């Protein structure tokens, strides 16, 4: 399987809506299934039908996290996934990552987010 990469920021936000962001990547899903997946990531109907460029940073992050969660991968690379997220969403993400069965590389400055469930820390500031 290929690694799934979550970028810190969403490059090239187009004119399409959140629903289409997932549907274009996973056309085998029905609209109902896509809406259910986005809802599980904390997005309500009003967000699902908005253009991505009009969503807040946290809402855009939820769309991107939803997309990564659907990827057929056993290796995740996450670059600052907690940026723009509220505490409730951070806790849900933390729980999901704690239960992720594959390998995970996490870039984060939020020690409180990861310190009680990761197995190894590489602090780049300590590298010579």
C-alpha positions in Angstrom: 0.0 0.0 0.0 1.0 3.6 -0.6 1.5 6.1 2.1 -1.2 8.7 2.7 0.1 12.2 3.2 -1.8 15.0 5.0 -0.3 18.4 4.1 -0.3 21.2 6.6 -2.2 23.6 4.2 -4.5 22.9 1.3 -2.9 23.9 -1.9 -4.9 25.3 -4.8 -8.3 25.4 -3.4 -10.7 25.2 -6.3 -14.2 26.4 -6.8 -15.8 23.0 -6.0 -17.7 22.2 -2.8 -16.6 20.0 0.1 -18.8 17.1 -1.1 -17.1 17.1 -4.5 -13.6 17.1 -2.9 -14.3 13.6 -1.5 -16.5 12.4 -4.4 -13.9 13.3 -7.0 -11.3 11.2 -5.1 -13.7 8.3 -4.4 -16.3 8.2 -7.2 -17.4 4.7 -6.2 -19.1 6.2 -3.1 -22.7 7.4 -3.3 -23.6 10.9 -2.3 -25.2 9.6 0.9 -22.0 7.8 1.8 -19.9 10.9 1.1 -22.2 13.0 3.3 -22.0 10.4 6.1 -18.2 10.4 5.9 -18.0 14.2 6.1 -20.5 14.2 8.9 -18.3 11.8 10.9 -15.5 14.3 10.5 -17.7 17.0 12.1 -19.0 18.8 9.0 -22.7 19.7 8.9 -24.8 20.0 5.7 -24.1 23.7 5.4 -20.4 23.0 5.2 -20.7 20.1 2.8 -22.3 22.2 0.1 -20.1 25.3 0.5 -17.1 26.0 -1.8 -13.9 25.0 -0.1 -12.5 28.5 -0.3 -15.4 29.8 1.9 -14.8 27.3 4.7 -12.8 28.2 7.8 -9.3 26.7 8.2 -10.7 24.1 10.7 -13.5 23.1 8.3 -11.0 22.7 5.4 -8.8 20.6 7.7 -11.8 18.3 8.5 -12.5 17.8 4.7 -8.8 16.9 4.2 -8.7 14.6 7.2 -11.9 12.9 5.8 -10.1 12.4 2.5 -7.0 10.8 4.2 -9.2 8.6 6.3 -10.7 7.0 3.2 -7.3 6.3 1.7 -6.3 2.6 1.4 -3.1 3.0 3.3 -1.3 1.5 6.2 1.3 4.3 6.5 0.2 7.9 7.3 2.3 11.0 7.2 0.6 13.9 8.9 2.1 17.4 8.8 0.5 19.5 11.6 -2.9 17.9 11.4 -4.2 19.8 14.5 -3.8 23.3 12.9 -7.1 25.1 13.0 -9.0 22.4 14.9 -11.1 22.9 18.0 -10.5 20.8 21.1 -13.4 18.4 20.4 -12.0 17.6 16.9 -8.5 17.3 18.2 -9.6 14.8 20.8 -11.5 12.8 18.1 -8.4 12.8 15.8 -6.2 11.8 18.7 -8.5 8.8 19.4 -8.6 7.8 15.8 -4.8 8.0 15.5 -4.3 6.0 18.8 -6.4 3.2 17.2 -4.7 3.4 13.7 -3.3 0.0 13.0 -0.6 1.1 10.6 2.6 3.2 10.8 2.3 6.9 11.5 4.7 9.8 11.2 3.4 12.9 12.8 4.9 16.4 12.6 3.5 18.4 15.5 4.4 21.2 17.9 1.6 20.2 20.3 3.2 17.9 22.8 -0.1 17.6 24.7 -1.7 16.1 21.6 0.7 13.2 21.1 2.8 12.7 24.3 0.7 9.9 25.9 0.2 7.6 22.8 3.3 7.9 20.5 6.1 5.4 20.8 9.1 7.5 19.7 9.9 11.2 19.4 12.5 12.7 17.0 13.1 16.2 18.1 14.6 18.0 15.1 15.9 20.8 17.2 18.2 18.4 19.0 19.8 17.1 15.8 23.3 18.3 15.0 
